[in-house]
Amino acid sequence: MINMDVTTVTSGNANQETITQTQPTLHDCVEQAMKNYFSHLDGQPVTDVYNMVLSEVEAALFESVLNYTRGNQTVAANVLGVNRGTLRKKLKQYRLI
């Protein structure tokens, strides 16, 4: 789902609407990914979805933040709002260091 913003611009006696597309929200992306996941199960049983999703999202989050901070773990920990020890533990857990 792509969000649309509509802006009305008044110029003289005429109104002109401008439609701009914004990127899907993180919520939209997760919702779509889960729909895709469940639609491809083909009747197979599923368990432990919560932990599966958390590990997938967490690993991608830490990797993205590390790329953003150019590998600086102290800055990455501050960006994430976690202490550096927690960050290092998670990075080892997901084999990112």
N, CA, C and O atoms as a CHARMM CRD file, in Angstrom:
* protein
*
  388
    1    1 MET  N      0.83900  -1.16700   0.00000 PROA 1      0.00000
    2    1 MET  CA     0.00000   0.00000   0.00000 PROA 1      0.00000
    3    1 MET  C      0.88800   1.23600   0.00000 PROA 1      0.00000
    4    1 MET  O      1.76200   1.36700   0.85700 PROA 1      0.00000
    5    2 ILE  N      0.68000   2.13400  -0.93900 PROA 2      0.00000
    6    2 ILE  CA     1.42500   3.38100  -0.99800 PROA 2      0.00000
    7    2 ILE  C      0.49600   4.49400  -0.55000 PROA 2      0.00000
    8    2 ILE  O     -0.62400   4.63000  -1.04100 PROA 2      0.00000
    9    3 ASN  N      0.98600   5.28500   0.38900 PROA 3      0.00000
   10    3 ASN  CA     0.19600   6.39100   0.89100 PROA 3      0.00000
   11    3 ASN  C      0.22900   7.53500  -0.10700 PROA 3      0.00000
   12    3 ASN  O      1.25500   7.79700  -0.73400 PROA 3      0.00000
   13    4 MET  N     -0.90200   8.21200  -0.24700 PROA 4      0.00000
   14    4 MET  CA    -1.01200   9.33900  -1.15900 PROA 4      0.00000
   15    4 MET  C     -1.33600  10.59000  -0.35900 PROA 4      0.00000
   16    4 MET  O     -2.20900  10.56300   0.50800 PROA 4      0.00000
   17    5 ASP  N     -0.64800  11.67300  -0.63800 PROA 5      0.00000
   18    5 ASP  CA    -0.94900  12.96000  -0.04600 PROA 5      0.00000
   19    5 ASP  C     -1.53300  13.84400  -1.13000 PROA 5      0.00000
   20    5 ASP  O     -1.00200  13.91300  -2.23900 PROA 5      0.00000
   21    6 VAL  N     -2.62100  14.51500  -0.81200 PROA 6      0.00000
   22    6 VAL  CA    -3.24100  15.43800  -1.75600 PROA 6      0.00000
   23    6 VAL  C     -3.09600  16.83900  -1.18800 PROA 6      0.00000
   24    6 VAL  O     -3.51300  17.10800  -0.06100 PROA 6      0.00000
   25    7 THR  N     -2.50500  17.72600  -1.97000 PROA 7      0.00000
   26    7 THR  CA    -2.32000  19.11100  -1.56300 PROA 7      0.00000
   27    7 THR  C     -3.08900  19.99400  -2.52400 PROA 7      0.00000
   28    7 THR  O     -2.93600  19.88600  -3.74100 PROA 7      0.00000
   29    8 THR  N     -3.91900  20.87300  -1.97000 PROA 8      0.00000
   30    8 THR  CA    -4.66400  21.81300  -2.79800 PROA 8      0.00000
   31    8 THR  C     -3.94300  23.15100  -2.78200 PROA 8      0.00000
   32    8 THR  O     -3.69400  23.71900  -1.71900 PROA 8      0.00000
   33    9 VAL  N     -3.61000  23.64600  -3.96100 PROA 9      0.00000
   34    9 VAL  CA    -2.91200  24.91300  -4.10200 PROA 9      0.00000
   35    9 VAL  C     -3.85800  25.90700  -4.75900 PROA 9      0.00000
   36    9 VAL  O     -4.42100  25.63500  -5.81900 PROA 9      0.00000
   37   10 THR  N     -4.02600  27.04900  -4.12700 PROA 10     0.00000
   38   10 THR  CA    -4.89900  28.08300  -4.68000 PROA 10     0.00000
   39   10 THR  C     -4.03500  29.13400  -5.35500 PROA 10     0.00000
   40   10 THR  O     -3.11900  29.69000  -4.75000 PROA 10     0.00000
   41   11 SER  N     -4.34200  29.39500  -6.60900 PROA 11     0.00000
   42   11 SER  CA    -3.60700  30.39300  -7.36500 PROA 11     0.00000
   43   11 SER  C     -4.62600  31.25700  -8.08400 PROA 11     0.00000
   44   11 SER  O     -5.26200  30.81300  -9.04000 PROA 11     0.00000
   45   12 GLY  N     -4.78100  32.48700  -7.62800 PROA 12     0.00000
   46   12 GLY  CA    -5.78500  33.35900  -8.22200 PROA 12     0.00000
   47   12 GLY  C     -7.16100  32.80700  -7.94600 PROA 12     0.00000
   48   12 GLY  O     -7.52500  32.62000  -6.78500 PROA 12     0.00000
   49   13 ASN  N     -7.94500  32.53800  -8.99200 PROA 13     0.00000
   50   13 ASN  CA    -9.29800  32.00800  -8.85100 PROA 13     0.00000
   51   13 ASN  C     -9.36300  30.49700  -9.03500 PROA 13     0.00000
   52   13 ASN  O    -10.43900  29.90800  -8.92700 PROA 13     0.00000
   53   14 ALA  N     -8.22400  29.86200  -9.31300 PROA 14     0.00000
   54   14 ALA  CA    -8.24200  28.42800  -9.62000 PROA 14     0.00000
   55   14 ALA  C     -7.59100  27.62600  -8.49300 PROA 14     0.00000
   56   14 ALA  O     -6.59900  28.04400  -7.89500 PROA 14     0.00000
   57   15 ASN  N     -8.17400  26.47800  -8.22700 PROA 15     0.00000
   58   15 ASN  CA    -7.58300  25.52600  -7.29000 PROA 15     0.00000
   59   15 ASN  C     -6.95400  24.40300  -8.08500 PROA 15     0.00000
   60   15 ASN  O     -7.55000  23.89500  -9.03500 PROA 15     0.00000
   61   16 GLN  N     -5.76700  24.02000  -7.70300 PROA 16     0.00000
   62   16 GLN  CA    -5.08100  22.92800  -8.38300 PROA 16     0.00000
   63   16 GLN  C     -4.67600  21.90200  -7.33000 PROA 16     0.00000
   64   16 GLN  O     -4.06100  22.24500  -6.32000 PROA 16     0.00000
   65   17 GLU  N     -5.02200  20.65400  -7.57500 PROA 17     0.00000
   66   17 GLU  CA    -4.65500  19.58600  -6.64100 PROA 17     0.00000
   67   17 GLU  C     -3.39900  18.89500  -7.12600 PROA 17     0.00000
   68   17 GLU  O     -3.28300  18.54200  -8.29900 PROA 17     0.00000
   69   18 THR  N     -2.46600  18.70500  -6.22100 PROA 18     0.00000
   70   18 THR  CA    -1.23600  17.99900  -6.51300 PROA 18     0.00000
   71   18 THR  C     -1.22700  16.72700  -5.68800 PROA 18     0.00000
   72   18 THR  O     -1.39600  16.76400  -4.46900 PROA 18     0.00000
   73   19 ILE  N     -1.03200  15.60600  -6.35500 PROA 19     0.00000
   74   19 ILE  CA    -0.99000  14.32100  -5.67000 PROA 19     0.00000
   75   19 ILE  C      0.46400  13.84500  -5.63900 PROA 19     0.00000
   76   19 ILE  O      1.11800  13.74000  -6.67600 PROA 19     0.00000
   77   20 THR  N      0.94900  13.56200  -4.44800 PROA 20     0.00000
   78   20 THR  CA     2.30000  13.04400  -4.31500 PROA 20     0.00000
   79   20 THR  C      2.23200  11.67500  -3.64300 PROA 20     0.00000
   80   20 THR  O      1.39800  11.43900  -2.76900 PROA 20     0.00000
   81   21 GLN  N      3.10500  10.79600  -4.05500 PROA 21     0.00000
   82   21 GLN  CA     3.16200   9.46800  -3.46100 PROA 21     0.00000
   83   21 GLN  C      4.22900   9.47600  -2.37300 PROA 21     0.00000
   84   21 GLN  O      5.32500  10.00200  -2.56600 PROA 21     0.00000
   85   22 THR  N      3.89900   8.89300  -1.24400 PROA 22     0.00000
   86   22 THR  CA     4.88500   8.71500  -0.18500 PROA 22     0.00000
   87   22 THR  C      5.19600   7.23600  -0.06300 PROA 22     0.00000
   88   22 THR  O      4.42100   6.39000  -0.50900 PROA 22     0.00000
   89   23 GLN  N      6.31300   6.93300   0.53000 PROA 23     0.00000
   90   23 GLN  CA     6.73200   5.55100   0.69400 PROA 23     0.00000
   91   23 GLN  C      5.81200   4.82400   1.66300 PROA 23     0.00000
   92   23 GLN  O      5.23300   5.44800   2.55200 PROA 23     0.00000
   93   24 PRO  N      5.67300   3.51500   1.50300 PROA 24     0.00000
   94   24 PRO  CA     4.87800   2.75400   2.46900 PROA 24     0.00000
   95   24 PRO  C      5.51800   2.85800   3.85100 PROA 24     0.00000
   96   24 PRO  O      6.73800   2.95800   3.97600 PROA 24     0.00000
   97   25 THR  N      4.68900   2.83200   4.87200 PROA 25     0.00000
   98   25 THR  CA     5.20900   2.88000   6.23600 PROA 25     0.00000
   99   25 THR  C      5.78600   1.52400   6.60700 PROA 25     0.00000
  100   25 THR  O      5.54800   0.53100   5.91900 PROA 25     0.00000
  101   26 LEU  N      6.53400   1.48400   7.68100 PROA 26     0.00000
  102   26 LEU  CA     7.06700   0.22300   8.17600 PROA 26     0.00000
  103   26 LEU  C      5.91900  -0.72300   8.51800 PROA 26     0.00000
  104   26 LEU  O      5.99600  -1.92400   8.26100 PROA 26     0.00000
  105   27 HSD  N      4.87200  -0.17800   9.09100 PROA 27     0.00000
  106   27 HSD  CA     3.67500  -0.96800   9.41100 PROA 27     0.00000
  107   27 HSD  C      3.10200  -1.60800   8.14600 PROA 27     0.00000
  108   27 HSD  O      2.76600  -2.79200   8.14200 PROA 27     0.00000
  109   28 ASP  N      2.99500  -0.82500   7.08100 PROA 28     0.00000
  110   28 ASP  CA     2.48000  -1.33500   5.80900 PROA 28     0.00000
  111   28 ASP  C      3.35600  -2.47800   5.28400 PROA 28     0.00000
  112   28 ASP  O      2.84600  -3.48800   4.79700 PROA 28     0.00000
  113   29 CYS  N      4.66800  -2.30800   5.38800 PROA 29     0.00000
  114   29 CYS  CA     5.60000  -3.32800   4.88500 PROA 29     0.00000
  115   29 CYS  C      5.47700  -4.63100   5.67300 PROA 29     0.00000
  116   29 CYS  O      5.47200  -5.71700   5.09300 PROA 29     0.00000
  117   30 VAL  N      5.37900  -4.51600   6.99600 PROA 30     0.00000
  118   30 VAL  CA     5.24600  -5.71600   7.82600 PROA 30     0.00000
  119   30 VAL  C      3.92100  -6.40400   7.53100 PROA 30     0.00000
  120   30 VAL  O      3.86200  -7.62600   7.39600 PROA 30     0.00000
  121   31 GLU  N      2.86100  -5.61400   7.43300 PROA 31     0.00000
  122   31 GLU  CA     1.54400  -6.18400   7.14900 PROA 31     0.00000
  123   31 GLU  C      1.54800  -6.93500   5.81900 PROA 31     0.00000
  124   31 GLU  O      1.00800  -8.03700   5.73000 PROA 31     0.00000
  125   32 GLN  N      2.14600  -6.35300   4.79800 PROA 32     0.00000
  126   32 GLN  CA     2.20200  -6.99600   3.49000 PROA 32     0.00000
  127   32 GLN  C      3.06900  -8.25300   3.52900 PROA 32     0.00000
  128   32 GLN  O      2.71700  -9.26900   2.93000 PROA 32     0.00000
  129   33 ALA  N      4.19800  -8.18600   4.23000 PROA 33     0.00000
  130   33 ALA  CA     5.07700  -9.35300   4.33900 PROA 33     0.00000
  131   33 ALA  C      4.36000 -10.50600   5.04500 PROA 33     0.00000
  132   33 ALA  O      4.50700 -11.66300   4.65100 PROA 33     0.00000
  133   34 MET  N      3.59000 -10.19300   6.08200 PROA 34     0.00000
  134   34 MET  CA     2.87200 -11.24500   6.80300 PROA 34     0.00000
  135   34 MET  C      1.75900 -11.84300   5.93800 PROA 34     0.00000
  136   34 MET  O      1.52400 -13.05100   5.96700 PROA 34     0.00000
  137   35 LYS  N      1.08200 -10.99600   5.17400 PROA 35     0.00000
  138   35 LYS  CA     0.06500 -11.51400   4.25000 PROA 35     0.00000
  139   35 LYS  C      0.70500 -12.47100   3.25400 PROA 35     0.00000
  140   35 LYS  O      0.16600 -13.54500   2.98600 PROA 35     0.00000
  141   36 ASN  N      1.85100 -12.08500   2.70600 PROA 36     0.00000
  142   36 ASN  CA     2.56600 -12.94000   1.75500 PROA 36     0.00000
  143   36 ASN  C      2.98700 -14.25300   2.41400 PROA 36     0.00000
  144   36 ASN  O      2.83300 -15.32600   1.83200 PROA 36     0.00000
  145   37 TYR  N      3.51600 -14.15700   3.62700 PROA 37     0.00000
  146   37 TYR  CA     3.96800 -15.34700   4.34400 PROA 37     0.00000
  147   37 TYR  C      2.81100 -16.32200   4.54500 PROA 37     0.00000
  148   37 TYR  O      2.92700 -17.50600   4.23000 PROA 37     0.00000
  149   38 PHE  N      1.69700 -15.81800   5.07100 PROA 38     0.00000
  150   38 PHE  CA     0.55800 -16.69800   5.34000 PROA 38     0.00000
  151   38 PHE  C     -0.06200 -17.25100   4.05600 PROA 38     0.00000
  152   38 PHE  O     -0.56300 -18.37500   4.04600 PROA 38     0.00000
  153   39 SER  N     -0.03100 -16.47500   2.98500 PROA 39     0.00000
  154   39 SER  CA    -0.62500 -16.96000   1.73600 PROA 39     0.00000
  155   39 SER  C      0.20900 -18.05900   1.09200 PROA 39     0.00000
  156   39 SER  O     -0.31300 -18.82900   0.28500 PROA 39     0.00000
  157   40 HSD  N      1.48800 -18.14800   1.42700 PROA 40     0.00000
  158   40 HSD  CA     2.35600 -19.16300   0.83700 PROA 40     0.00000
  159   40 HSD  C      2.52200 -20.40500   1.70800 PROA 40     0.00000
  160   40 HSD  O      3.29900 -21.29300   1.35800 PROA 40     0.00000
  161   41 LEU  N      1.82300 -20.48800   2.81200 PROA 41     0.00000
  162   41 LEU  CA     1.95000 -21.65400   3.69300 PROA 41     0.00000
  163   41 LEU  C      1.35700 -22.91900   3.07900 PROA 41     0.00000
  164   41 LEU  O      1.77900 -24.03000   3.39800 PROA 41     0.00000
  165   42 ASP  N      0.39000 -22.74500   2.20900 PROA 42     0.00000
  166   42 ASP  CA    -0.23100 -23.86900   1.50900 PROA 42     0.00000
  167   42 ASP  C     -0.75200 -24.92800   2.48800 PROA 42     0.00000
  168   42 ASP  O     -0.56900 -26.12800   2.28100 PROA 42     0.00000
  169   43 GLY  N     -1.40200 -24.45700   3.55600 PROA 43     0.00000
  170   43 GLY  CA    -2.02200 -25.36600   4.50800 PROA 43     0.00000
  171   43 GLY  C     -1.09400 -25.98300   5.52500 PROA 43     0.00000
  172   43 GLY  O     -1.54500 -26.74000   6.38400 PROA 43     0.00000
  173   44 GLN  N      0.19000 -25.68300   5.45800 PROA 44     0.00000
  174   44 GLN  CA     1.12600 -26.24200   6.42300 PROA 44     0.00000
  175   44 GLN  C      0.95300 -25.55800   7.77800 PROA 44     0.00000
  176   44 GLN  O      0.66800 -24.36200   7.83600 PROA 44     0.00000
  177   45 PRO  N      1.12300 -26.30400   8.86200 PROA 45     0.00000
  178   45 PRO  CA     0.98500 -25.68900  10.18800 PROA 45     0.00000
  179   45 PRO  C      2.11700 -24.69700  10.44600 PROA 45     0.00000
  180   45 PRO  O      3.22400 -24.84000   9.92700 PROA 45     0.00000
  181   46 VAL  N      1.81800 -23.71800  11.23900 PROA 46     0.00000
  182   46 VAL  CA     2.82100 -22.70400  11.55800 PROA 46     0.00000
  183   46 VAL  C      2.79000 -22.43000  13.06200 PROA 46     0.00000
  184   46 VAL  O      1.72200 -22.34600  13.66800 PROA 46     0.00000
  185   47 THR  N      3.95900 -22.29400  13.64400 PROA 47     0.00000
  186   47 THR  CA     4.08200 -21.94700  15.06200 PROA 47     0.00000
  187   47 THR  C      5.24400 -20.98100  15.23900 PROA 47     0.00000
  188   47 THR  O      6.08500 -20.84000  14.35200 PROA 47     0.00000
  189   48 ASP  N      5.28300 -20.33400  16.36300 PROA 48     0.00000
  190   48 ASP  CA     6.40000 -19.46700  16.75000 PROA 48     0.00000
  191   48 ASP  C      6.62900 -18.30700  15.77900 PROA 48     0.00000
  192   48 ASP  O      7.76800 -17.90000  15.54800 PROA 48     0.00000
  193   49 VAL  N      5.55500 -17.78300  15.21900 PROA 49     0.00000
  194   49 VAL  CA     5.66100 -16.67700  14.26500 PROA 49     0.00000
  195   49 VAL  C      6.26600 -15.44100  14.92600 PROA 49     0.00000
  196   49 VAL  O      7.05400 -14.72500  14.30800 PROA 49     0.00000
  197   50 TYR  N      5.90100 -15.19500  16.16700 PROA 50     0.00000
  198   50 TYR  CA     6.40500 -14.01800  16.88000 PROA 50     0.00000
  199   50 TYR  C      7.92700 -14.00600  16.90800 PROA 50     0.00000
  200   50 TYR  O      8.54300 -13.01000  16.52700 PROA 50     0.00000
  201   51 ASN  N      8.54200 -15.09800  17.35500 PROA 51     0.00000
  202   51 ASN  CA    10.00500 -15.14800  17.42700 PROA 51     0.00000
  203   51 ASN  C     10.64800 -15.10900  16.04400 PROA 51     0.00000
  204   51 ASN  O     11.71400 -14.51600  15.87700 PROA 51     0.00000
  205   52 MET  N     10.01600 -15.72900  15.05600 PROA 52     0.00000
  206   52 MET  CA    10.53900 -15.70100  13.69800 PROA 52     0.00000
  207   52 MET  C     10.58700 -14.26100  13.17900 PROA 52     0.00000
  208   52 MET  O     11.59800 -13.81600  12.63700 PROA 52     0.00000
  209   53 VAL  N      9.47800 -13.54800  13.35500 PROA 53     0.00000
  210   53 VAL  CA     9.40500 -12.17000  12.86500 PROA 53     0.00000
  211   53 VAL  C     10.40000 -11.28400  13.60900 PROA 53     0.00000
  212   53 VAL  O     11.11300 -10.49700  12.98700 PROA 53     0.00000
  213   54 LEU  N     10.45400 -11.40700  14.93500 PROA 54     0.00000
  214   54 LEU  CA    11.38200 -10.58500  15.70400 PROA 54     0.00000
  215   54 LEU  C     12.82600 -10.80400  15.27700 PROA 54     0.00000
  216   54 LEU  O     13.58200  -9.84400  15.13300 PROA 54     0.00000
  217   55 SER  N     13.21200 -12.05000  15.07500 PROA 55     0.00000
  218   55 SER  CA    14.60000 -12.29500  14.68900 PROA 55     0.00000
  219   55 SER  C     14.90100 -11.75200  13.29500 PROA 55     0.00000
  220   55 SER  O     15.98700 -11.22400  13.05900 PROA 55     0.00000
  221   56 GLU  N     13.96600 -11.87500  12.38700 PROA 56     0.00000
  222   56 GLU  CA    14.16800 -11.33700  11.03700 PROA 56     0.00000
  223   56 GLU  C     14.26400  -9.81700  11.04900 PROA 56     0.00000
  224   56 GLU  O     15.14700  -9.22900  10.42500 PROA 56     0.00000
  225   57 VAL  N     13.34100  -9.19600  11.76800 PROA 57     0.00000
  226   57 VAL  CA    13.30400  -7.73300  11.81200 PROA 57     0.00000
  227   57 VAL  C     14.49700  -7.19000  12.58700 PROA 57     0.00000
  228   57 VAL  O     15.12700  -6.22000  12.16500 PROA 57     0.00000
  229   58 GLU  N     14.80600  -7.81300  13.71700 PROA 58     0.00000
  230   58 GLU  CA    15.89800  -7.34200  14.55300 PROA 58     0.00000
  231   58 GLU  C     17.22900  -7.41300  13.82200 PROA 58     0.00000
  232   58 GLU  O     18.01100  -6.46400  13.87100 PROA 58     0.00000
  233   59 ALA  N     17.49300  -8.50800  13.15500 PROA 59     0.00000
  234   59 ALA  CA    18.74700  -8.65500  12.42100 PROA 59     0.00000
  235   59 ALA  C     18.87100  -7.58100  11.34200 PROA 59     0.00000
  236   59 ALA  O     19.92600  -6.96500  11.19400 PROA 59     0.00000
  237   60 ALA  N     17.80300  -7.36100  10.59500 PROA 60     0.00000
  238   60 ALA  CA    17.82300  -6.34100   9.54100 PROA 60     0.00000
  239   60 ALA  C     17.98300  -4.94400  10.13400 PROA 60     0.00000
  240   60 ALA  O     18.68400  -4.10300   9.57200 PROA 60     0.00000
  241   61 LEU  N     17.33200  -4.70000  11.26900 PROA 61     0.00000
  242   61 LEU  CA    17.43400  -3.40300  11.94600 PROA 61     0.00000
  243   61 LEU  C     18.87500  -3.13000  12.36000 PROA 61     0.00000
  244   61 LEU  O     19.41500  -2.06300  12.06900 PROA 61     0.00000
  245   62 PHE  N     19.49600  -4.09000  13.03900 PROA 62     0.00000
  246   62 PHE  CA    20.87300  -3.88700  13.49800 PROA 62     0.00000
  247   62 PHE  C     21.82700  -3.71500  12.32700 PROA 62     0.00000
  248   62 PHE  O     22.72300  -2.87100  12.37500 PROA 62     0.00000
  249   63 GLU  N     21.64600  -4.49700  11.28800 PROA 63     0.00000
  250   63 GLU  CA    22.51600  -4.38200  10.12000 PROA 63     0.00000
  251   63 GLU  C     22.36300  -3.01400   9.45500 PROA 63     0.00000
  252   63 GLU  O     23.35700  -2.40000   9.06700 PROA 63     0.00000
  253   64 SER  N     21.13300  -2.53700   9.32300 PROA 64     0.00000
  254   64 SER  CA    20.88500  -1.23200   8.70400 PROA 64     0.00000
  255   64 SER  C     21.46900  -0.09600   9.53300 PROA 64     0.00000
  256   64 SER  O     22.07100   0.83000   8.99000 PROA 64     0.00000
  257   65 VAL  N     21.29000  -0.16900  10.84700 PROA 65     0.00000
  258   65 VAL  CA    21.82200   0.88600  11.71900 PROA 65     0.00000
  259   65 VAL  C     23.35200   0.86600  11.70000 PROA 65     0.00000
  260   65 VAL  O     23.98300   1.92300  11.68300 PROA 65     0.00000
  261   66 LEU  N     23.94700  -0.31600  11.70100 PROA 66     0.00000
  262   66 LEU  CA    25.40800  -0.39300  11.61600 PROA 66     0.00000
  263   66 LEU  C     25.92200   0.20200  10.30400 PROA 66     0.00000
  264   66 LEU  O     26.94200   0.89200  10.29100 PROA 66     0.00000
  265   67 ASN  N     25.22400  -0.06100   9.21200 PROA 67     0.00000
  266   67 ASN  CA    25.61000   0.54500   7.93000 PROA 67     0.00000
  267   67 ASN  C     25.47800   2.05600   7.99300 PROA 67     0.00000
  268   67 ASN  O     26.34100   2.78100   7.49800 PROA 67     0.00000
  269   68 TYR  N     24.39600   2.53200   8.60400 PROA 68     0.00000
  270   68 TYR  CA    24.14800   3.97000   8.73300 PROA 68     0.00000
  271   68 TYR  C     25.24200   4.65100   9.55200 PROA 68     0.00000
  272   68 TYR  O     25.65600   5.76900   9.24400 PROA 68     0.00000
  273   69 THR  N     25.70900   3.96600  10.60000 PROA 69     0.00000
  274   69 THR  CA    26.74000   4.54300  11.47400 PROA 69     0.00000
  275   69 THR  C     28.14700   4.14900  11.04400 PROA 69     0.00000
  276   69 THR  O     29.11700   4.40000  11.76000 PROA 69     0.00000
  277   70 ARG  N     28.25200   3.53700   9.88100 PROA 70     0.00000
  278   70 ARG  CA    29.54400   3.10100   9.32000 PROA 70     0.00000
  279   70 ARG  C     30.30600   2.20000  10.27900 PROA 70     0.00000
  280   70 ARG  O     31.52700   2.28900  10.40900 PROA 70     0.00000
  281   71 GLY  N     29.55400   1.32600  10.95000 PROA 71     0.00000
  282   71 GLY  CA    30.16400   0.33900  11.82500 PROA 71     0.00000
  283   71 GLY  C     30.47700   0.82400  13.23000 PROA 71     0.00000
  284   71 GLY  O     30.99400   0.05500  14.04000 PROA 71     0.00000
  285   72 ASN  N     30.18100   2.06600  13.53700 PROA 72     0.00000
  286   72 ASN  CA    30.45800   2.60700  14.86700 PROA 72     0.00000
  287   72 ASN  C     29.40300   2.08300  15.84300 PROA 72     0.00000
  288   72 ASN  O     28.25600   2.52900  15.83400 PROA 72     0.00000
  289   73 GLN  N     29.80800   1.13700  16.67600 PROA 73     0.00000
  290   73 GLN  CA    28.86000   0.47400  17.57000 PROA 73     0.00000
  291   73 GLN  C     28.34900   1.39900  18.67300 PROA 73     0.00000
  292   73 GLN  O     27.19900   1.27400  19.09400 PROA 73     0.00000
  293   74 THR  N     29.17400   2.31100  19.13900 PROA 74     0.00000
  294   74 THR  CA    28.72900   3.24900  20.17500 PROA 74     0.00000
  295   74 THR  C     27.62800   4.13900  19.63300 PROA 74     0.00000
  296   74 THR  O     26.60900   4.34300  20.29300 PROA 74     0.00000
  297   75 VAL  N     27.82300   4.66700  18.44500 PROA 75     0.00000
  298   75 VAL  CA    26.79600   5.52000  17.82300 PROA 75     0.00000
  299   75 VAL  C     25.56700   4.68400  17.48700 PROA 75     0.00000
  300   75 VAL  O     24.43900   5.14200  17.67100 PROA 75     0.00000
  301   76 ALA  N     25.77100   3.47200  17.00000 PROA 76     0.00000
  302   76 ALA  CA    24.64900   2.58700  16.66600 PROA 76     0.00000
  303   76 ALA  C     23.79600   2.30500  17.90500 PROA 76     0.00000
  304   76 ALA  O     22.56700   2.33200  17.83600 PROA 76     0.00000
  305   77 ALA  N     24.44900   2.03700  19.03000 PROA 77     0.00000
  306   77 ALA  CA    23.71900   1.78500  20.27300 PROA 77     0.00000
  307   77 ALA  C     22.89700   3.00200  20.66400 PROA 77     0.00000
  308   77 ALA  O     21.75900   2.86500  21.11200 PROA 77     0.00000
  309   78 ASN  N     23.46300   4.19400  20.49900 PROA 78     0.00000
  310   78 ASN  CA    22.72100   5.42900  20.80000 PROA 78     0.00000
  311   78 ASN  C     21.54000   5.61300  19.86300 PROA 78     0.00000
  312   78 ASN  O     20.45500   5.99500  20.30100 PROA 78     0.00000
  313   79 VAL  N     21.73900   5.34600  18.57900 PROA 79     0.00000
  314   79 VAL  CA    20.65800   5.46800  17.59500 PROA 79     0.00000
  315   79 VAL  C     19.51900   4.50800  17.95100 PROA 79     0.00000
  316   79 VAL  O     18.34400   4.86600  17.86400 PROA 79     0.00000
  317   80 LEU  N     19.87600   3.30200  18.34900 PROA 80     0.00000
  318   80 LEU  CA    18.87300   2.29100  18.68000 PROA 80     0.00000
  319   80 LEU  C     18.23800   2.50600  20.05400 PROA 80     0.00000
  320   80 LEU  O     17.13600   2.02400  20.31600 PROA 80     0.00000
  321   81 GLY  N     18.93200   3.22400  20.92200 PROA 81     0.00000
  322   81 GLY  CA    18.41500   3.41900  22.26800 PROA 81     0.00000
  323   81 GLY  C     18.66900   2.22800  23.17300 PROA 81     0.00000
  324   81 GLY  O     17.91100   1.97900  24.11000 PROA 81     0.00000
  325   82 VAL  N     19.74200   1.48900  22.89300 PROA 82     0.00000
  326   82 VAL  CA    20.13200   0.35100  23.72900 PROA 82     0.00000
  327   82 VAL  C     21.56400   0.58300  24.19600 PROA 82     0.00000
  328   82 VAL  O     22.28400   1.39600  23.61600 PROA 82     0.00000
  329   83 ASN  N     21.97800  -0.12700  25.24100 PROA 83     0.00000
  330   83 ASN  CA    23.36900   0.04200  25.64900 PROA 83     0.00000
  331   83 ASN  C     24.27000  -0.77000  24.73200 PROA 83     0.00000
  332   83 ASN  O     23.82100  -1.68900  24.04700 PROA 83     0.00000
  333   84 ARG  N     25.55400  -0.41400  24.73300 PROA 84     0.00000
  334   84 ARG  CA    26.49000  -1.02000  23.80200 PROA 84     0.00000
  335   84 ARG  C     26.64000  -2.51700  24.04500 PROA 84     0.00000
  336   84 ARG  O     26.81600  -3.28100  23.09600 PROA 84     0.00000
  337   85 GLY  N     26.57300  -2.94600  25.29700 PROA 85     0.00000
  338   85 GLY  CA    26.67500  -4.36800  25.61200 PROA 85     0.00000
  339   85 GLY  C     25.53600  -5.16900  24.99800 PROA 85     0.00000
  340   85 GLY  O     25.74800  -6.25800  24.46500 PROA 85     0.00000
  341   86 THR  N     24.32100  -4.61900  25.07700 PROA 86     0.00000
  342   86 THR  CA    23.16100  -5.27800  24.46500 PROA 86     0.00000
  343   86 THR  C     23.33300  -5.36000  22.95800 PROA 86     0.00000
  344   86 THR  O     23.04200  -6.38500  22.34200 PROA 86     0.00000
  345   87 LEU  N     23.80800  -4.27000  22.37300 PROA 87     0.00000
  346   87 LEU  CA    24.03000  -4.25400  20.92700 PROA 87     0.00000
  347   87 LEU  C     25.03600  -5.33700  20.53600 PROA 87     0.00000
  348   87 LEU  O     24.79300  -6.09400  19.59600 PROA 87     0.00000
  349   88 ARG  N     26.15600  -5.41700  21.24300 PROA 88     0.00000
  350   88 ARG  CA    27.17600  -6.41500  20.90300 PROA 88     0.00000
  351   88 ARG  C     26.63700  -7.83000  21.05600 PROA 88     0.00000
  352   88 ARG  O     26.93900  -8.70000  20.24000 PROA 88     0.00000
  353   89 LYS  N     25.85300  -8.06400  22.08200 PROA 89     0.00000
  354   89 LYS  CA    25.24400  -9.39000  22.29000 PROA 89     0.00000
  355   89 LYS  C     24.36100  -9.75900  21.09700 PROA 89     0.00000
  356   89 LYS  O     24.42900 -10.87700  20.58600 PROA 89     0.00000
  357   90 LYS  N     23.53700  -8.81400  20.66100 PROA 90     0.00000
  358   90 LYS  CA    22.64200  -9.06100  19.52400 PROA 90     0.00000
  359   90 LYS  C     23.42500  -9.22600  18.22900 PROA 90     0.00000
  360   90 LYS  O     23.08300 -10.07200  17.40300 PROA 90     0.00000
  361   91 LEU  N     24.47000  -8.43000  18.04300 PROA 91     0.00000
  362   91 LEU  CA    25.28200  -8.55300  16.83100 PROA 91     0.00000
  363   91 LEU  C     25.93400  -9.92700  16.75200 PROA 91     0.00000
  364   91 LEU  O     26.03300 -10.51100  15.67300 PROA 91     0.00000
  365   92 LYS  N     26.37700 -10.43900  17.88800 PROA 92     0.00000
  366   92 LYS  CA    26.94900 -11.79700  17.91400 PROA 92     0.00000
  367   92 LYS  C     25.86300 -12.83600  17.66000 PROA 92     0.00000
  368   92 LYS  O     26.07700 -13.80500  16.93200 PROA 92     0.00000
  369   93 GLN  N     24.70000 -12.62700  18.26400 PROA 93     0.00000
  370   93 GLN  CA    23.58000 -13.56800  18.09100 PROA 93     0.00000
  371   93 GLN  C     23.22800 -13.71800  16.62200 PROA 93     0.00000
  372   93 GLN  O     22.96500 -14.82500  16.15200 PROA 93     0.00000
  373   94 TYR  N     23.22100 -12.59500  15.88600 PROA 94     0.00000
  374   94 TYR  CA    22.84800 -12.62800  14.47300 PROA 94     0.00000
  375   94 TYR  C     24.05700 -12.73600  13.54400 PROA 94     0.00000
  376   94 TYR  O     23.94400 -12.56600  12.33000 PROA 94     0.00000
  377   95 ARG  N     25.21300 -13.02200  14.13900 PROA 95     0.00000
  378   95 ARG  CA    26.46700 -13.19600  13.38800 PROA 95     0.00000
  379   95 ARG  C     26.79400 -12.00200  12.49600 PROA 95     0.00000
  380   95 ARG  O     27.20800 -12.14800  11.34600 PROA 95     0.00000
  381   96 LEU  N     26.59400 -10.81900  13.06600 PROA 96     0.00000
  382   96 LEU  CA    26.91300  -9.59700  12.33900 PROA 96     0.00000
  383   96 LEU  C     28.29500  -9.07900  12.70600 PROA 96     0.00000
  384   96 LEU  O     28.79400  -8.13700  12.09200 PROA 96     0.00000
  385   97 ILE  N     28.91900  -9.70200  13.72200 PROA 97     0.00000
  386   97 ILE  CA    30.32200  -9.41600  14.05700 PROA 97     0.00000
  387   97 ILE  C     31.03600 -10.73100  14.30600 PROA 97     0.00000
  388   97 ILE  O     32.23000 -10.73900  14.60500 PROA 97     0.00000
